[in-house]
Amino acid sequence: MKAMILAAGRGERLRPLTDTTPKPLLRAGGRPLIAWHLQRLAAAGWRDVVINHAHLGQQIVATLGDGTEFGLSISYSPEPAGALETAGGIAAAMPLLGPHPFLAINGDVWCDWDVARARQLVEREESGPRCAHLVLVDNPPHHPTGDFRLAGDTVLAADRHTDDGTLTYAGIGVFWPEFFAGVPRGAVMKLRPLLDEGIRRGLISGERHAGRWVDVGTCERLALLDMELVRSE
């Protein structure tokens, strides 16, 4: 099973830091954000990782190399300036990801979800009609209305009339390749339309993660995470 780290975003809300450093290489707890993902993946037995990049992407390649430092084999999926959004970026990387289900993680989140669960989910759902499994978290203060609801392990659309019971997509999911079959190679496309259609068809499962999760989207949240991780060392 392969993993993909989504690292092509510009990081507008993290400027001026991201004017000279790609968002995944910003440091928290003494290491780049993306290094936390790589270390967790390696510790859980992963070997093959795909990373997409766009803004200042060559810095990512130069810093991480072929992954040997982490005990991994890293392949890169470069994107044009402006990037392809999440669904477009994953679709562009499919030749590297191959024909089997894979784990996808946003490069700008910090989370203690057990990545080893991804393999368990694939084994459990191989015979089921699923095409994606999402990790959901409690709504953070900056996203109080959430994204979806859970009924058991089935992801449902949020109720437009109430925020009760909604959860936020953590930027971590297991995806089956056929989920992206309709995305043209090179297209700029967000993930949400695919998820909405999958939910309508009852093909998206999910789980609530009650552990630590941080969307490192602003300089303030980056600084708070950095202090938290330094204190925990």
Backbone torsions as a table, in degrees:
resi	resn	phi	psi	omega
1	MET	NA	135.7	179.9
2	LYS	-102.6	162.6	175.5
3	ALA	-124.8	148.5	175.1
4	MET	-124.3	132.1	174.0
5	ILE	-107.7	123.8	-177.6
6	LEU	-86.0	111.9	-170.7
7	ALA	-132.8	25.1	-173.3
8	ALA	-98.5	-3.1	-174.9
9	GLY	-68.4	152.3	-178.8
10	ARG	-76.8	-35.0	-179.8
11	GLY	74.5	47.9	-176.6
12	GLU	-58.0	-40.7	-176.3
13	ARG	-74.0	-8.3	177.7
14	LEU	-102.5	10.1	174.2
15	ARG	-69.4	145.5	12.4
16	PRO	-87.9	-0.6	-177.4
17	LEU	-57.3	-41.3	-175.7
18	THR	-83.4	2.6	173.6
19	ASP	-69.1	-28.6	-177.3
20	THR	-121.5	-11.2	-177.9
21	THR	-133.9	128.2	176.3
22	PRO	-63.5	143.9	-173.9
23	LYS	-49.7	-45.0	-177.4
24	PRO	-64.7	-16.2	179.6
25	LEU	-96.2	-1.7	172.9
26	LEU	-62.6	143.9	-169.8
27	ARG	-98.9	141.9	173.8
28	ALA	-144.2	129.8	-178.5
29	GLY	64.9	28.8	174.9
30	GLY	85.8	5.2	179.6
31	ARG	-146.6	158.7	178.2
32	PRO	-61.8	148.0	179.4
33	LEU	-52.8	-43.5	-175.8
34	ILE	-67.4	-25.7	179.7
35	ALA	-65.8	-32.1	177.0
36	TRP	-61.0	-43.0	178.0
37	HIS	-63.2	-47.3	-176.3
38	LEU	-62.0	-41.5	-180.0
39	GLN	-66.4	-40.2	177.6
40	ARG	-65.9	-41.1	179.6
41	LEU	-62.8	-46.2	-179.3
42	ALA	-62.4	-41.7	-179.4
43	ALA	-64.8	-27.1	-179.2
44	ALA	-91.9	6.4	173.9
45	GLY	97.8	5.0	176.4
46	TRP	-70.6	151.5	174.7
47	ARG	-128.6	-34.8	-175.7
48	ASP	-108.4	120.9	-178.8
49	VAL	-129.6	136.4	175.6
50	VAL	-110.4	134.4	178.4
51	ILE	-126.2	125.5	173.1
52	ASN	-93.5	156.6	-179.4
53	HIS	-155.6	157.1	176.9
54	ALA	-145.6	-82.5	-177.9
55	HIS	-60.3	118.7	179.9
56	LEU	53.3	32.7	-173.2
57	GLY	-62.4	-28.8	-179.6
58	GLN	-66.0	-23.4	173.9
59	GLN	-65.9	-37.2	178.0
60	ILE	-64.3	-46.1	179.3
61	VAL	-61.3	-45.0	-177.9
62	ALA	-65.7	-34.2	-178.1
63	THR	-77.1	-42.5	-173.6
64	LEU	-94.3	-24.6	179.6
65	GLY	58.9	-141.5	-177.6
66	ASP	-88.1	4.8	176.5
67	GLY	92.0	-2.2	-176.6
68	THR	-56.0	-37.9	-178.6
69	GLU	-58.8	-28.3	-177.8
70	PHE	-100.5	-0.2	-175.0
71	GLY	76.2	26.3	-176.9
72	LEU	-124.5	167.0	170.2
73	SER	-114.7	111.5	-175.0
74	ILE	-103.5	131.1	171.1
75	SER	-113.7	150.5	-175.6
76	TYR	-117.9	142.0	177.0
77	SER	-119.6	91.5	-178.7
78	PRO	-71.5	145.1	179.2
79	GLU	-124.1	159.2	179.6
80	PRO	-68.7	166.6	177.5
81	ALA	-54.9	134.8	-176.8
82	GLY	95.0	-18.4	176.5
83	ALA	65.4	177.3	-171.5
84	LEU	-113.0	9.4	-172.9
85	GLU	66.0	176.2	-170.2
86	THR	-66.2	-54.0	-177.8
87	ALA	-65.3	-41.7	178.5
88	GLY	-63.5	-39.5	179.7
89	GLY	-68.0	-40.5	177.7
90	ILE	-66.5	-43.0	179.1
91	ALA	-60.2	-39.5	179.4
92	ALA	-66.0	-27.6	-177.5
93	ALA	-90.6	-0.8	-175.7
94	MET	-56.7	-36.3	176.6
95	PRO	-58.8	-28.4	178.2
96	LEU	-85.4	-30.4	-177.1
97	LEU	-79.2	-31.3	175.9
98	GLY	86.1	-169.2	-170.0
99	PRO	-90.8	2.7	-174.0
100	HIS	-108.3	161.2	176.3
101	PRO	-57.0	150.3	-176.7
102	PHE	-142.5	159.7	176.1
103	LEU	-94.5	134.0	176.0
104	ALA	-122.3	133.7	-176.9
105	ILE	-132.3	131.2	173.2
106	ASN	-66.9	133.7	-177.8
107	GLY	-72.2	-12.5	-176.3
108	ASP	-107.4	25.6	171.8
109	VAL	-119.0	155.6	170.8
110	TRP	-120.6	127.6	-175.1
111	CYS	-152.3	143.7	179.1
112	ASP	-100.1	17.6	174.3
113	TRP	-58.0	138.9	-177.5
114	ASP	-75.3	105.1	-176.6
115	VAL	-65.4	-17.5	177.1
116	ALA	-64.6	-20.1	179.0
117	ARG	-64.6	-24.1	-177.6
118	ALA	-57.8	-43.3	179.2
119	ARG	-64.9	-40.4	179.1
120	GLN	-62.1	-39.2	-179.5
121	LEU	-65.1	-41.0	179.7
122	VAL	-65.3	-44.7	179.5
123	GLU	-62.5	-37.4	-178.0
124	ARG	-71.9	-33.6	-170.8
125	GLU	-108.2	9.1	-179.3
126	GLU	-56.6	-34.2	-177.4
127	SER	-93.9	-1.8	-177.6
128	GLY	-98.1	162.8	-177.0
129	PRO	-86.2	52.0	-179.8
130	ARG	-102.2	154.4	175.0
131	CYS	-129.8	-6.9	176.3
132	ALA	-161.4	149.3	175.2
133	HIS	-131.7	122.4	-173.9
134	LEU	-106.6	141.9	170.4
135	VAL	-92.6	123.2	-178.7
136	LEU	-115.6	150.3	-179.3
137	VAL	-131.8	164.8	175.2
138	ASP	-60.6	146.2	-175.8
139	ASN	-63.8	125.0	177.1
140	PRO	-76.5	165.2	-178.4
141	PRO	-57.2	-32.5	-177.5
142	HIS	-83.4	-2.1	178.8
143	HIS	-142.8	63.2	-169.8
144	PRO	-69.7	-20.9	-177.0
145	THR	-86.8	-11.6	176.6
146	GLY	70.2	-172.4	-176.9
147	ASP	-121.8	-43.8	-171.1
148	PHE	-142.5	176.6	171.7
149	ARG	-125.0	161.8	176.5
150	LEU	-118.0	135.9	169.6
151	ALA	-124.1	98.8	-169.4
152	GLY	68.2	-121.4	176.0
153	ASP	-110.3	18.2	177.9
154	THR	-100.0	129.2	178.5
155	VAL	-83.2	131.8	179.1
156	LEU	-120.3	160.7	175.2
157	ALA	-67.2	150.1	176.4
158	ALA	-70.7	148.1	176.5
159	ASP	-75.7	122.0	-176.5
160	ARG	-67.3	-17.4	-174.9
161	HIS	-98.0	-6.8	-179.8
162	THR	-154.4	149.3	176.6
163	ASP	-92.3	-4.6	-174.7
164	ASP	-61.4	131.4	174.6
165	GLY	80.5	3.1	179.4
166	THR	-80.7	154.2	177.3
167	LEU	-132.7	163.4	-177.9
168	THR	-106.8	135.7	175.8
169	TYR	-66.5	127.5	-173.8
170	ALA	-80.9	-4.7	-174.9
171	GLY	78.6	22.1	178.0
172	ILE	-132.7	127.5	-179.4
173	GLY	-159.2	156.9	172.2
174	VAL	-104.5	130.4	-175.0
175	PHE	-127.6	144.5	173.5
176	TRP	-94.7	139.1	-173.9
177	PRO	-54.1	-34.6	-177.7
178	GLU	-63.5	-18.5	177.9
179	PHE	-60.4	-28.4	-176.3
180	PHE	-106.9	11.3	-174.5
181	ALA	-61.3	-30.1	-177.2
182	GLY	-90.4	4.1	-180.0
183	VAL	-91.5	116.0	-179.2
184	PRO	-62.8	140.7	177.3
185	ARG	-59.3	127.3	-179.0
186	GLY	89.7	-1.9	-179.8
187	ALA	-74.5	146.9	172.1
188	VAL	-92.0	113.7	-174.1
189	MET	-151.3	132.9	176.3
190	LYS	-76.8	163.4	179.9
191	LEU	-79.5	-30.9	-170.6
192	ARG	-57.1	-43.3	179.2
193	PRO	-59.6	-37.1	177.7
194	LEU	-66.7	-41.1	178.9
195	LEU	-65.1	-42.3	-179.8
196	ASP	-61.1	-41.1	178.8
197	GLU	-68.7	-40.2	177.6
198	GLY	-63.4	-38.3	177.0
199	ILE	-64.9	-43.1	179.2
200	ARG	-58.1	-34.5	-178.8
201	ARG	-90.5	-0.7	178.5
202	GLY	73.1	30.2	-173.5
203	LEU	-107.8	4.8	-176.3
204	ILE	-112.1	121.3	173.6
205	SER	-103.2	171.3	-178.5
206	GLY	-168.8	175.7	178.2
207	GLU	-151.2	152.6	176.2
208	ARG	-93.3	127.6	175.7
209	HIS	-99.8	122.3	-176.3
210	ALA	-95.9	1.4	-178.4
211	GLY	-84.2	-156.8	-175.3
212	ARG	-83.7	133.4	176.9
213	TRP	-147.6	133.6	178.1
214	VAL	-134.6	126.5	170.8
215	ASP	-88.6	103.9	-173.8
216	VAL	-82.9	72.1	-173.4
217	GLY	-102.7	-9.0	-179.5
218	THR	-136.4	162.9	178.5
219	CYS	-62.4	-36.0	-180.0
220	GLU	-64.6	-45.2	-179.3
221	ARG	-68.3	-34.3	175.8
222	LEU	-62.9	-44.3	-179.3
223	ALA	-64.9	-40.0	179.0
224	LEU	-66.2	-41.4	177.2
225	LEU	-63.8	-41.9	179.9
226	ASP	-57.9	-47.9	-179.5
227	MET	-62.5	-41.3	-179.2
228	GLU	-63.3	-43.9	-178.0
229	LEU	-70.9	-36.5	177.3
230	VAL	-63.3	-42.5	179.8
231	ARG	-64.9	-30.4	-176.2
232	SER	-81.5	-12.2	-179.2
233	GLU	-68.8	NA	NA
